[in-house]
């Protein structure tokens, strides 16, 4: 059995983060939305958007991995309320 490991995401991981973030959101909340609404929301989960977040020093993303496969993540940033 391969052990679970963790690593910090870098701007080069933007496509991986976009993919797992979209998949996780759809799996968790997808049944709560109309398909068109879900598609519009997920359209914002782009590698470019995540590259910008990953380049921002106010954001930190940590990947959980088994071997070289990312199986989860956590994202931390300063609290910003309206």
N, CA, C and O atoms as a Maestro MAE file, in Angstrom:
{
 s_m_m2io_version
 :::
 2.0.0
}

f_m_ct {
 s_m_title
 :::
 protein
 m_atom[328] {
  # First column is atom index #
  i_m_mmod_type
  r_m_x_coord
  r_m_y_coord
  r_m_z_coord
  i_m_residue_number
  s_m_chain_name
  s_m_pdb_residue_name
  s_m_pdb_atom_name
  i_m_atomic_number
  :::
  1 25 0.838 -1.179 0.000 1 A "UNK " " N  " 7
  2 3 0.000 0.000 0.000 1 A "UNK " " CA " 6
  3 2 0.882 1.241 0.000 1 A "UNK " " C  " 6
  4 15 1.835 1.331 0.774 1 A "UNK " " O  " 8
  5 25 0.565 2.189 -0.863 2 A "UNK " " N  " 7
  6 3 1.298 3.444 -0.933 2 A "UNK " " CA " 6
  7 2 0.780 4.388 0.145 2 A "UNK " " C  " 6
  8 15 -0.427 4.508 0.355 2 A "UNK " " O  " 8
  9 25 1.688 5.039 0.808 3 A "UNK " " N  " 7
  10 3 1.325 5.922 1.908 3 A "UNK " " CA " 6
  11 2 0.759 7.245 1.400 3 A "UNK " " C  " 6
  12 15 1.079 7.704 0.303 3 A "UNK " " O  " 8
  13 25 -0.069 7.823 2.211 4 A "UNK " " N  " 7
  14 3 -0.602 9.153 1.952 4 A "UNK " " CA " 6
  15 2 0.499 10.164 2.241 4 A "UNK " " C  " 6
  16 15 1.195 10.071 3.253 4 A "UNK " " O  " 8
  17 25 0.646 11.126 1.343 5 A "UNK " " N  " 7
  18 3 1.623 12.185 1.551 5 A "UNK " " CA " 6
  19 2 0.968 13.528 1.229 5 A "UNK " " C  " 6
  20 15 -0.124 13.588 0.664 5 A "UNK " " O  " 8
  21 25 1.648 14.579 1.595 6 A "UNK " " N  " 7
  22 3 1.134 15.928 1.394 6 A "UNK " " CA " 6
  23 2 2.212 16.783 0.748 6 A "UNK " " C  " 6
  24 15 3.406 16.573 0.963 6 A "UNK " " O  " 8
  25 25 1.771 17.752 -0.048 7 A "UNK " " N  " 7
  26 3 2.716 18.698 -0.630 7 A "UNK " " CA " 6
  27 2 1.996 20.007 -0.921 7 A "UNK " " C  " 6
  28 15 0.781 20.043 -1.113 7 A "UNK " " O  " 8
  29 25 2.780 21.081 -0.948 8 A "UNK " " N  " 7
  30 3 2.233 22.388 -1.305 8 A "UNK " " CA " 6
  31 2 2.024 22.444 -2.812 8 A "UNK " " C  " 6
  32 15 2.850 21.950 -3.580 8 A "UNK " " O  " 8
  33 25 0.919 23.045 -3.230 9 A "UNK " " N  " 7
  34 3 0.659 23.263 -4.653 9 A "UNK " " CA " 6
  35 2 1.438 24.496 -5.098 9 A "UNK " " C  " 6
  36 15 1.691 25.409 -4.312 9 A "UNK " " O  " 8
  37 25 1.809 24.502 -6.367 10 A "UNK " " N  " 7
  38 3 2.522 25.629 -6.966 10 A "UNK " " CA " 6
  39 2 1.700 26.135 -8.150 10 A "UNK " " C  " 6
  40 15 0.761 25.458 -8.569 10 A "UNK " " O  " 8
  41 25 2.024 27.299 -8.699 11 A "UNK " " N  " 7
  42 3 1.291 27.769 -9.879 11 A "UNK " " CA " 6
  43 2 1.279 26.759 -11.028 11 A "UNK " " C  " 6
  44 15 0.351 26.753 -11.836 11 A "UNK " " O  " 8
  45 25 2.294 25.915 -11.104 12 A "UNK " " N  " 7
  46 3 2.317 24.879 -12.130 12 A "UNK " " CA " 6
  47 2 1.283 23.788 -11.923 12 A "UNK " " C  " 6
  48 15 1.058 22.976 -12.820 12 A "UNK " " O  " 8
  49 25 0.647 23.753 -10.758 13 A "UNK " " N  " 7
  50 3 -0.388 22.763 -10.440 13 A "UNK " " CA " 6
  51 2 -1.795 23.273 -10.729 13 A "UNK " " C  " 6
  52 15 -2.771 22.638 -10.332 13 A "UNK " " O  " 8
  53 25 -1.915 24.398 -11.408 14 A "UNK " " N  " 7
  54 3 -3.228 25.026 -11.608 14 A "UNK " " CA " 6
  55 2 -4.221 24.101 -12.313 14 A "UNK " " C  " 6
  56 15 -5.383 24.037 -11.912 14 A "UNK " " O  " 8
  57 25 -3.796 23.393 -13.339 15 A "UNK " " N  " 7
  58 3 -4.718 22.506 -14.064 15 A "UNK " " CA " 6
  59 2 -5.171 21.350 -13.176 15 A "UNK " " C  " 6
  60 15 -6.335 20.952 -13.220 15 A "UNK " " O  " 8
  61 25 -4.261 20.815 -12.375 16 A "UNK " " N  " 7
  62 3 -4.620 19.740 -11.444 16 A "UNK " " CA " 6
  63 2 -5.626 20.239 -10.425 16 A "UNK " " C  " 6
  64 15 -6.616 19.565 -10.140 16 A "UNK " " O  " 8
  65 25 -5.375 21.419 -9.874 17 A "UNK " " N  " 7
  66 3 -6.286 21.988 -8.882 17 A "UNK " " CA " 6
  67 2 -7.650 22.288 -9.500 17 A "UNK " " C  " 6
  68 15 -8.679 22.016 -8.882 17 A "UNK " " O  " 8
  69 25 -7.671 22.842 -10.701 18 A "UNK " " N  " 7
  70 3 -8.952 23.129 -11.366 18 A "UNK " " CA " 6
  71 2 -9.750 21.852 -11.562 18 A "UNK " " C  " 6
  72 15 -10.959 21.831 -11.333 18 A "UNK " " O  " 8
  73 25 -9.086 20.797 -11.981 19 A "UNK " " N  " 7
  74 3 -9.780 19.531 -12.216 19 A "UNK " " CA " 6
  75 2 -10.332 18.910 -10.954 19 A "UNK " " C  " 6
  76 15 -11.491 18.496 -10.924 19 A "UNK " " O  " 8
  77 25 -9.517 18.837 -9.902 20 A "UNK " " N  " 7
  78 3 -9.993 18.202 -8.675 20 A "UNK " " CA " 6
  79 2 -11.016 19.084 -7.960 20 A "UNK " " C  " 6
  80 15 -11.936 18.564 -7.330 20 A "UNK " " O  " 8
  81 25 -10.873 20.402 -8.046 21 A "UNK " " N  " 7
  82 3 -11.859 21.294 -7.427 21 A "UNK " " CA " 6
  83 2 -13.219 21.150 -8.106 21 A "UNK " " C  " 6
  84 15 -14.245 21.076 -7.430 21 A "UNK " " O  " 8
  85 25 -13.232 21.111 -9.432 22 A "UNK " " N  " 7
  86 3 -14.495 20.944 -10.157 22 A "UNK " " CA " 6
  87 2 -15.112 19.585 -9.848 22 A "UNK " " C  " 6
  88 15 -16.310 19.496 -9.578 22 A "UNK " " O  " 8
  89 25 -14.311 18.533 -9.885 23 A "UNK " " N  " 7
  90 3 -14.830 17.185 -9.626 23 A "UNK " " CA " 6
  91 2 -15.392 17.071 -8.208 23 A "UNK " " C  " 6
  92 15 -16.444 16.469 -7.994 23 A "UNK " " O  " 8
  93 25 -14.683 17.651 -7.252 24 A "UNK " " N  " 7
  94 3 -15.135 17.606 -5.861 24 A "UNK " " CA " 6
  95 2 -16.437 18.373 -5.672 24 A "UNK " " C  " 6
  96 15 -17.343 17.901 -4.985 24 A "UNK " " O  " 8
  97 25 -16.536 19.556 -6.282 25 A "UNK " " N  " 7
  98 3 -17.756 20.345 -6.160 25 A "UNK " " CA " 6
  99 2 -18.934 19.607 -6.790 25 A "UNK " " C  " 6
  100 15 -20.009 19.531 -6.196 25 A "UNK " " O  " 8
  101 25 -18.736 19.071 -7.976 26 A "UNK " " N  " 7
  102 3 -19.822 18.359 -8.664 26 A "UNK " " CA " 6
  103 2 -20.262 17.144 -7.860 26 A "UNK " " C  " 6
  104 15 -21.459 16.898 -7.712 26 A "UNK " " O  " 8
  105 25 -19.308 16.386 -7.341 27 A "UNK " " N  " 7
  106 3 -19.660 15.192 -6.566 27 A "UNK " " CA " 6
  107 2 -20.411 15.552 -5.289 27 A "UNK " " C  " 6
  108 15 -21.334 14.845 -4.884 27 A "UNK " " O  " 8
  109 25 -20.015 16.647 -4.663 28 A "UNK " " N  " 7
  110 3 -20.613 17.030 -3.385 28 A "UNK " " CA " 6
  111 2 -21.944 17.761 -3.548 28 A "UNK " " C  " 6
  112 15 -22.896 17.487 -2.817 28 A "UNK " " O  " 8
  113 25 -22.013 18.692 -4.505 29 A "UNK " " N  " 7
  114 3 -23.169 19.577 -4.603 29 A "UNK " " CA " 6
  115 2 -23.917 19.493 -5.928 29 A "UNK " " C  " 6
  116 15 -24.940 20.158 -6.092 29 A "UNK " " O  " 8
  117 25 -23.440 18.703 -6.866 30 A "UNK " " N  " 7
  118 3 -23.995 18.684 -8.214 30 A "UNK " " CA " 6
  119 2 -25.482 18.409 -8.297 30 A "UNK " " C  " 6
  120 15 -26.162 18.939 -9.176 30 A "UNK " " O  " 8
  121 25 -25.993 17.594 -7.402 31 A "UNK " " N  " 7
  122 3 -27.421 17.258 -7.463 31 A "UNK " " CA " 6
  123 2 -28.313 18.398 -6.980 31 A "UNK " " C  " 6
  124 15 -29.531 18.341 -7.146 31 A "UNK " " O  " 8
  125 25 -27.725 19.424 -6.392 32 A "UNK " " N  " 7
  126 3 -28.511 20.538 -5.865 32 A "UNK " " CA " 6
  127 2 -28.776 21.630 -6.897 32 A "UNK " " C  " 6
  128 15 -29.541 22.558 -6.636 32 A "UNK " " O  " 8
  129 25 -28.148 21.526 -8.066 33 A "UNK " " N  " 7
  130 3 -28.226 22.568 -9.084 33 A "UNK " " CA " 6
  131 2 -28.858 22.053 -10.362 33 A "UNK " " C  " 6
  132 15 -28.766 20.868 -10.683 33 A "UNK " " O  " 8
  133 25 -29.494 22.946 -11.077 34 A "UNK " " N  " 7
  134 3 -29.920 22.636 -12.437 34 A "UNK " " CA " 6
  135 2 -28.653 22.484 -13.273 34 A "UNK " " C  " 6
  136 15 -27.680 23.201 -13.040 34 A "UNK " " O  " 8
  137 25 -28.642 21.559 -14.250 35 A "UNK " " N  " 7
  138 3 -27.428 21.332 -15.039 35 A "UNK " " CA " 6
  139 2 -26.840 22.600 -15.665 35 A "UNK " " C  " 6
  140 15 -25.622 22.776 -15.654 35 A "UNK " " O  " 8
  141 25 -27.676 23.483 -16.207 36 A "UNK " " N  " 7
  142 3 -27.154 24.709 -16.823 36 A "UNK " " CA " 6
  143 2 -26.496 25.620 -15.788 36 A "UNK " " C  " 6
  144 15 -25.454 26.219 -16.055 36 A "UNK " " O  " 8
  145 25 -27.104 25.723 -14.609 37 A "UNK " " N  " 7
  146 3 -26.525 26.543 -13.550 37 A "UNK " " CA " 6
  147 2 -25.194 25.965 -13.079 37 A "UNK " " C  " 6
  148 15 -24.232 26.700 -12.856 37 A "UNK " " O  " 8
  149 25 -25.148 24.654 -12.932 38 A "UNK " " N  " 7
  150 3 -23.915 23.996 -12.512 38 A "UNK " " CA " 6
  151 2 -22.814 24.210 -13.552 38 A "UNK " " C  " 6
  152 15 -21.675 24.517 -13.199 38 A "UNK " " O  " 8
  153 25 -23.148 24.051 -14.806 39 A "UNK " " N  " 7
  154 3 -22.164 24.256 -15.875 39 A "UNK " " CA " 6
  155 2 -21.607 25.674 -15.863 39 A "UNK " " C  " 6
  156 15 -20.404 25.872 -16.035 39 A "UNK " " O  " 8
  157 25 -22.481 26.662 -15.660 40 A "UNK " " N  " 7
  158 3 -22.021 28.055 -15.624 40 A "UNK " " CA " 6
  159 2 -21.096 28.298 -14.431 40 A "UNK " " C  " 6
  160 15 -20.090 28.997 -14.546 40 A "UNK " " O  " 8
  161 25 -21.445 27.720 -13.300 41 A "UNK " " N  " 7
  162 3 -20.614 27.896 -12.112 41 A "UNK " " CA " 6
  163 2 -19.257 27.224 -12.297 41 A "UNK " " C  " 6
  164 15 -18.220 27.827 -12.018 41 A "UNK " " O  " 8
  165 25 -19.260 25.999 -12.759 42 A "UNK " " N  " 7
  166 3 -18.016 25.235 -12.939 42 A "UNK " " CA " 6
  167 2 -17.140 25.852 -14.029 42 A "UNK " " C  " 6
  168 15 -15.927 25.639 -14.025 42 A "UNK " " O  " 8
  169 25 -17.713 26.598 -14.945 43 A "UNK " " N  " 7
  170 3 -16.917 27.243 -15.996 43 A "UNK " " CA " 6
  171 2 -15.860 28.177 -15.400 43 A "UNK " " C  " 6
  172 15 -14.855 28.464 -16.050 43 A "UNK " " O  " 8
  173 25 -16.074 28.643 -14.194 44 A "UNK " " N  " 7
  174 3 -15.105 29.499 -13.527 44 A "UNK " " CA " 6
  175 2 -13.929 28.742 -12.921 44 A "UNK " " C  " 6
  176 15 -12.956 29.355 -12.482 44 A "UNK " " O  " 8
  177 25 -14.010 27.432 -12.896 45 A "UNK " " N  " 7
  178 3 -12.941 26.603 -12.346 45 A "UNK " " CA " 6
  179 2 -11.877 26.368 -13.426 45 A "UNK " " C  " 6
  180 15 -11.695 25.241 -13.887 45 A "UNK " " O  " 8
  181 25 -11.189 27.417 -13.818 46 A "UNK " " N  " 7
  182 3 -10.228 27.319 -14.910 46 A "UNK " " CA " 6
  183 2 -8.799 27.255 -14.368 46 A "UNK " " C  " 6
  184 15 -8.516 27.760 -13.281 46 A "UNK " " O  " 8
  185 25 -7.912 26.637 -15.126 47 A "UNK " " N  " 7
  186 3 -6.506 26.666 -14.712 47 A "UNK " " CA " 6
  187 2 -5.980 28.091 -14.552 47 A "UNK " " C  " 6
  188 15 -5.184 28.350 -13.649 47 A "UNK " " O  " 8
  189 25 -6.405 29.013 -15.404 48 A "UNK " " N  " 7
  190 3 -5.938 30.401 -15.290 48 A "UNK " " CA " 6
  191 2 -6.383 31.022 -13.963 48 A "UNK " " C  " 6
  192 15 -5.605 31.718 -13.312 48 A "UNK " " O  " 8
  193 25 -7.628 30.773 -13.564 49 A "UNK " " N  " 7
  194 3 -8.119 31.318 -12.296 49 A "UNK " " CA " 6
  195 2 -7.340 30.738 -11.119 49 A "UNK " " C  " 6
  196 15 -6.983 31.459 -10.187 49 A "UNK " " O  " 8
  197 25 -7.079 29.439 -11.165 50 A "UNK " " N  " 7
  198 3 -6.337 28.820 -10.066 50 A "UNK " " CA " 6
  199 2 -4.864 29.190 -10.098 50 A "UNK " " C  " 6
  200 15 -4.237 29.264 -9.042 50 A "UNK " " O  " 8
  201 25 -4.290 29.424 -11.270 51 A "UNK " " N  " 7
  202 3 -2.899 29.873 -11.349 51 A "UNK " " CA " 6
  203 2 -2.754 31.224 -10.653 51 A "UNK " " C  " 6
  204 15 -1.770 31.467 -9.954 51 A "UNK " " O  " 8
  205 25 -3.736 32.098 -10.846 52 A "UNK " " N  " 7
  206 3 -3.700 33.408 -10.182 52 A "UNK " " CA " 6
  207 2 -3.771 33.246 -8.668 52 A "UNK " " C  " 6
  208 15 -3.043 33.918 -7.938 52 A "UNK " " O  " 8
  209 25 -4.641 32.362 -8.193 53 A "UNK " " N  " 7
  210 3 -4.729 32.119 -6.749 53 A "UNK " " CA " 6
  211 2 -3.430 31.533 -6.215 53 A "UNK " " C  " 6
  212 15 -2.939 31.948 -5.166 53 A "UNK " " O  " 8
  213 25 -2.878 30.568 -6.940 54 A "UNK " " N  " 7
  214 3 -1.659 29.910 -6.467 54 A "UNK " " CA " 6
  215 2 -0.462 30.861 -6.472 54 A "UNK " " C  " 6
  216 15 0.481 30.665 -5.706 54 A "UNK " " O  " 8
  217 25 -0.486 31.871 -7.311 55 A "UNK " " N  " 7
  218 3 0.587 32.858 -7.353 55 A "UNK " " CA " 6
  219 2 0.419 33.934 -6.280 55 A "UNK " " C  " 6
  220 15 1.360 34.675 -5.994 55 A "UNK " " O  " 8
  221 25 -0.769 34.024 -5.689 56 A "UNK " " N  " 7
  222 3 -1.075 35.032 -4.673 56 A "UNK " " CA " 6
  223 2 -0.521 34.563 -3.324 56 A "UNK " " C  " 6
  224 15 -0.907 33.494 -2.850 56 A "UNK " " O  " 8
  225 25 0.366 35.326 -2.698 57 A "UNK " " N  " 7
  226 3 0.934 34.896 -1.416 57 A "UNK " " CA " 6
  227 2 -0.104 34.817 -0.283 57 A "UNK " " C  " 6
  228 15 0.189 34.265 0.778 57 A "UNK " " O  " 8
  229 25 -1.298 35.356 -0.493 58 A "UNK " " N  " 7
  230 3 -2.351 35.275 0.511 58 A "UNK " " CA " 6
  231 2 -3.110 33.942 0.445 58 A "UNK " " C  " 6
  232 15 -3.948 33.668 1.304 58 A "UNK " " O  " 8
  233 25 -2.825 33.125 -0.553 59 A "UNK " " N  " 7
  234 3 -3.486 31.832 -0.703 59 A "UNK " " CA " 6
  235 2 -2.466 30.712 -0.548 59 A "UNK " " C  " 6
  236 15 -1.335 30.814 -1.024 59 A "UNK " " O  " 8
  237 25 -2.877 29.653 0.116 60 A "UNK " " N  " 7
  238 3 -2.045 28.458 0.230 60 A "UNK " " CA " 6
  239 2 -2.920 27.254 -0.078 60 A "UNK " " C  " 6
  240 15 -4.050 27.161 0.402 60 A "UNK " " O  " 8
  241 25 -2.402 26.344 -0.872 61 A "UNK " " N  " 7
  242 3 -3.109 25.105 -1.198 61 A "UNK " " CA " 6
  243 2 -2.181 23.954 -0.880 61 A "UNK " " C  " 6
  244 15 -1.008 23.958 -1.252 61 A "UNK " " O  " 8
  245 25 -2.716 22.983 -0.194 62 A "UNK " " N  " 7
  246 3 -1.970 21.768 0.169 62 A "UNK " " CA " 6
  247 2 -2.686 20.592 -0.452 62 A "UNK " " C  " 6
  248 15 -3.889 20.414 -0.264 62 A "UNK " " O  " 8
  249 25 -1.938 19.782 -1.199 63 A "UNK " " N  " 7
  250 3 -2.486 18.583 -1.823 63 A "UNK " " CA " 6
  251 2 -2.257 17.370 -0.927 63 A "UNK " " C  " 6
  252 15 -1.228 17.256 -0.262 63 A "UNK " " O  " 8
  253 25 -3.229 16.474 -0.923 64 A "UNK " " N  " 7
  254 3 -3.070 15.132 -0.357 64 A "UNK " " CA " 6
  255 2 -2.859 14.205 -1.543 64 A "UNK " " C  " 6
  256 15 -3.601 14.268 -2.523 64 A "UNK " " O  " 8
  257 25 -1.851 13.346 -1.458 65 A "UNK " " N  " 7
  258 3 -1.480 12.501 -2.593 65 A "UNK " " CA " 6
  259 2 -1.289 11.054 -2.155 65 A "UNK " " C  " 6
  260 15 -0.891 10.772 -1.025 65 A "UNK " " O  " 8
  261 25 -1.578 10.167 -3.061 66 A "UNK " " N  " 7
  262 3 -1.153 8.775 -2.948 66 A "UNK " " CA " 6
  263 2 -0.242 8.548 -4.134 66 A "UNK " " C  " 6
  264 15 -0.677 8.568 -5.286 66 A "UNK " " O  " 8
  265 25 1.017 8.334 -3.840 67 A "UNK " " N  " 7
  266 3 2.010 8.312 -4.913 67 A "UNK " " CA " 6
  267 2 2.053 9.694 -5.547 67 A "UNK " " C  " 6
  268 15 2.183 10.704 -4.856 67 A "UNK " " O  " 8
  269 25 1.943 9.724 -6.862 68 A "UNK " " N  " 7
  270 3 1.933 11.004 -7.583 68 A "UNK " " CA " 6
  271 2 0.529 11.495 -7.899 68 A "UNK " " C  " 6
  272 15 0.372 12.495 -8.599 68 A "UNK " " O  " 8
  273 25 -0.494 10.811 -7.397 69 A "UNK " " N  " 7
  274 3 -1.881 11.147 -7.715 69 A "UNK " " CA " 6
  275 2 -2.472 12.028 -6.620 69 A "UNK " " C  " 6
  276 15 -2.494 11.653 -5.448 69 A "UNK " " O  " 8
  277 25 -2.948 13.200 -7.019 70 A "UNK " " N  " 7
  278 3 -3.607 14.107 -6.077 70 A "UNK " " CA " 6
  279 2 -5.015 13.574 -5.822 70 A "UNK " " C  " 6
  280 15 -5.790 13.371 -6.757 70 A "UNK " " O  " 8
  281 25 -5.340 13.348 -4.544 71 A "UNK " " N  " 7
  282 3 -6.655 12.804 -4.194 71 A "UNK " " CA " 6
  283 2 -7.500 13.781 -3.389 71 A "UNK " " C  " 6
  284 15 -8.674 13.518 -3.125 71 A "UNK " " O  " 8
  285 25 -6.912 14.902 -2.998 72 A "UNK " " N  " 7
  286 3 -7.665 15.894 -2.239 72 A "UNK " " CA " 6
  287 2 -6.819 17.139 -2.041 72 A "UNK " " C  " 6
  288 15 -5.634 17.164 -2.372 72 A "UNK " " O  " 8
  289 25 -7.448 18.170 -1.497 73 A "UNK " " N  " 7
  290 3 -6.732 19.415 -1.249 73 A "UNK " " CA " 6
  291 2 -7.428 20.210 -0.163 73 A "UNK " " C  " 6
  292 15 -8.599 19.985 0.142 73 A "UNK " " O  " 8
  293 25 -6.690 21.141 0.412 74 A "UNK " " N  " 7
  294 3 -7.287 22.160 1.269 74 A "UNK " " CA " 6
  295 2 -6.723 23.495 0.808 74 A "UNK " " C  " 6
  296 15 -5.577 23.592 0.371 74 A "UNK " " O  " 8
  297 25 -7.537 24.492 0.914 75 A "UNK " " N  " 7
  298 3 -7.161 25.831 0.465 75 A "UNK " " CA " 6
  299 2 -7.359 26.786 1.622 75 A "UNK " " C  " 6
  300 15 -8.416 26.795 2.253 75 A "UNK " " O  " 8
  301 25 -6.345 27.591 1.902 76 A "UNK " " N  " 7
  302 3 -6.384 28.542 3.010 76 A "UNK " " CA " 6
  303 2 -6.091 29.944 2.494 76 A "UNK " " C  " 6
  304 15 -5.252 30.133 1.614 76 A "UNK " " O  " 8
  305 25 -6.790 30.915 3.053 77 A "UNK " " N  " 7
  306 3 -6.516 32.315 2.731 77 A "UNK " " CA " 6
  307 2 -7.079 33.176 3.856 77 A "UNK " " C  " 6
  308 15 -7.788 32.693 4.738 77 A "UNK " " O  " 8
  309 25 -6.751 34.436 3.803 78 A "UNK " " N  " 7
  310 3 -7.306 35.363 4.781 78 A "UNK " " CA " 6
  311 2 -8.817 35.434 4.617 78 A "UNK " " C  " 6
  312 15 -9.348 35.262 3.520 78 A "UNK " " O  " 8
  313 25 -9.489 35.687 5.718 79 A "UNK " " N  " 7
  314 3 -10.933 35.829 5.698 79 A "UNK " " CA " 6
  315 2 -11.297 37.178 5.115 79 A "UNK " " C  " 6
  316 15 -10.796 38.212 5.557 79 A "UNK " " O  " 8
  317 25 -12.174 37.165 4.118 80 A "UNK " " N  " 7
  318 3 -12.644 38.407 3.493 80 A "UNK " " CA " 6
  319 2 -14.167 38.371 3.454 80 A "UNK " " C  " 6
  320 15 -14.767 37.596 2.708 80 A "UNK " " O  " 8
  321 25 -14.764 39.201 4.250 81 A "UNK " " N  " 7
  322 3 -16.222 39.257 4.295 81 A "UNK " " CA " 6
  323 2 -16.695 40.587 3.697 81 A "UNK " " C  " 6
  324 15 -16.000 41.599 3.787 81 A "UNK " " O  " 8
  325 25 -17.877 40.571 3.090 82 A "UNK " " N  " 7
  326 3 -18.392 41.823 2.534 82 A "UNK " " CA " 6
  327 2 -18.701 42.837 3.624 82 A "UNK " " C  " 6
  328 15 -19.144 43.946 3.327 82 A "UNK " " O  " 8
  :::
 }
 m_bond[327] {
  # First column is bond index #
  i_m_from
  i_m_to
  i_m_order
  :::
  1 1 2 1
  2 2 3 1
  3 3 4 2
  4 3 5 1
  5 5 6 1
  6 6 7 1
  7 7 8 2
  8 7 9 1
  9 9 10 1
  10 10 11 1
  11 11 12 2
  12 11 13 1
  13 13 14 1
  14 14 15 1
  15 15 16 2
  16 15 17 1
  17 17 18 1
  18 18 19 1
  19 19 20 2
  20 19 21 1
  21 21 22 1
  22 22 23 1
  23 23 24 2
  24 23 25 1
  25 25 26 1
  26 26 27 1
  27 27 28 2
  28 27 29 1
  29 29 30 1
  30 30 31 1
  31 31 32 2
  32 31 33 1
  33 33 34 1
  34 34 35 1
  35 35 36 2
  36 35 37 1
  37 37 38 1
  38 38 39 1
  39 39 40 2
  40 39 41 1
  41 41 42 1
  42 42 43 1
  43 43 44 2
  44 43 45 1
  45 45 46 1
  46 46 47 1
  47 47 48 2
  48 47 49 1
  49 49 50 1
  50 50 51 1
  51 51 52 2
  52 51 53 1
  53 53 54 1
  54 54 55 1
  55 55 56 2
  56 55 57 1
  57 57 58 1
  58 58 59 1
  59 59 60 2
  60 59 61 1
  61 61 62 1
  62 62 63 1
  63 63 64 2
  64 63 65 1
  65 65 66 1
  66 66 67 1
  67 67 68 2
  68 67 69 1
  69 69 70 1
  70 70 71 1
  71 71 72 2
  72 71 73 1
  73 73 74 1
  74 74 75 1
  75 75 76 2
  76 75 77 1
  77 77 78 1
  78 78 79 1
  79 79 80 2
  80 79 81 1
  81 81 82 1
  82 82 83 1
  83 83 84 2
  84 83 85 1
  85 85 86 1
  86 86 87 1
  87 87 88 2
  88 87 89 1
  89 89 90 1
  90 90 91 1
  91 91 92 2
  92 91 93 1
  93 93 94 1
  94 94 95 1
  95 95 96 2
  96 95 97 1
  97 97 98 1
  98 98 99 1
  99 99 100 2
  100 99 101 1
  101 101 102 1
  102 102 103 1
  103 103 104 2
  104 103 105 1
  105 105 106 1
  106 106 107 1
  107 107 108 2
  108 107 109 1
  109 109 110 1
  110 110 111 1
  111 111 112 2
  112 111 113 1
  113 113 114 1
  114 114 115 1
  115 115 116 2
  116 115 117 1
  117 117 118 1
  118 118 119 1
  119 119 120 2
  120 119 121 1
  121 121 122 1
  122 122 123 1
  123 123 124 2
  124 123 125 1
  125 125 126 1
  126 126 127 1
  127 127 128 2
  128 127 129 1
  129 129 130 1
  130 130 131 1
  131 131 132 2
  132 131 133 1
  133 133 134 1
  134 134 135 1
  135 135 136 2
  136 135 137 1
  137 137 138 1
  138 138 139 1
  139 139 140 2
  140 139 141 1
  141 141 142 1
  142 142 143 1
  143 143 144 2
  144 143 145 1
  145 145 146 1
  146 146 147 1
  147 147 148 2
  148 147 149 1
  149 149 150 1
  150 150 151 1
  151 151 152 2
  152 151 153 1
  153 153 154 1
  154 154 155 1
  155 155 156 2
  156 155 157 1
  157 157 158 1
  158 158 159 1
  159 159 160 2
  160 159 161 1
  161 161 162 1
  162 162 163 1
  163 163 164 2
  164 163 165 1
  165 165 166 1
  166 166 167 1
  167 167 168 2
  168 167 169 1
  169 169 170 1
  170 170 171 1
  171 171 172 2
  172 171 173 1
  173 173 174 1
  174 174 175 1
  175 175 176 2
  176 175 177 1
  177 177 178 1
  178 178 179 1
  179 179 180 2
  180 179 181 1
  181 181 182 1
  182 182 183 1
  183 183 184 2
  184 183 185 1
  185 185 186 1
  186 186 187 1
  187 187 188 2
  188 187 189 1
  189 189 190 1
  190 190 191 1
  191 191 192 2
  192 191 193 1
  193 193 194 1
  194 194 195 1
  195 195 196 2
  196 195 197 1
  197 197 198 1
  198 198 199 1
  199 199 200 2
  200 199 201 1
  201 201 202 1
  202 202 203 1
  203 203 204 2
  204 203 205 1
  205 205 206 1
  206 206 207 1
  207 207 208 2
  208 207 209 1
  209 209 210 1
  210 210 211 1
  211 211 212 2
  212 211 213 1
  213 213 214 1
  214 214 215 1
  215 215 216 2
  216 215 217 1
  217 217 218 1
  218 218 219 1
  219 219 220 2
  220 219 221 1
  221 221 222 1
  222 222 223 1
  223 223 224 2
  224 223 225 1
  225 225 226 1
  226 226 227 1
  227 227 228 2
  228 227 229 1
  229 229 230 1
  230 230 231 1
  231 231 232 2
  232 231 233 1
  233 233 234 1
  234 234 235 1
  235 235 236 2
  236 235 237 1
  237 237 238 1
  238 238 239 1
  239 239 240 2
  240 239 241 1
  241 241 242 1
  242 242 243 1
  243 243 244 2
  244 243 245 1
  245 245 246 1
  246 246 247 1
  247 247 248 2
  248 247 249 1
  249 249 250 1
  250 250 251 1
  251 251 252 2
  252 251 253 1
  253 253 254 1
  254 254 255 1
  255 255 256 2
  256 255 257 1
  257 257 258 1
  258 258 259 1
  259 259 260 2
  260 259 261 1
  261 261 262 1
  262 262 263 1
  263 263 264 2
  264 263 265 1
  265 265 266 1
  266 266 267 1
  267 267 268 2
  268 267 269 1
  269 269 270 1
  270 270 271 1
  271 271 272 2
  272 271 273 1
  273 273 274 1
  274 274 275 1
  275 275 276 2
  276 275 277 1
  277 277 278 1
  278 278 279 1
  279 279 280 2
  280 279 281 1
  281 281 282 1
  282 282 283 1
  283 283 284 2
  284 283 285 1
  285 285 286 1
  286 286 287 1
  287 287 288 2
  288 287 289 1
  289 289 290 1
  290 290 291 1
  291 291 292 2
  292 291 293 1
  293 293 294 1
  294 294 295 1
  295 295 296 2
  296 295 297 1
  297 297 298 1
  298 298 299 1
  299 299 300 2
  300 299 301 1
  301 301 302 1
  302 302 303 1
  303 303 304 2
  304 303 305 1
  305 305 306 1
  306 306 307 1
  307 307 308 2
  308 307 309 1
  309 309 310 1
  310 310 311 1
  311 311 312 2
  312 311 313 1
  313 313 314 1
  314 314 315 1
  315 315 316 2
  316 315 317 1
  317 317 318 1
  318 318 319 1
  319 319 320 2
  320 319 321 1
  321 321 322 1
  322 322 323 1
  323 323 324 2
  324 323 325 1
  325 325 326 1
  326 326 327 1
  327 327 328 2
  :::
 }
}
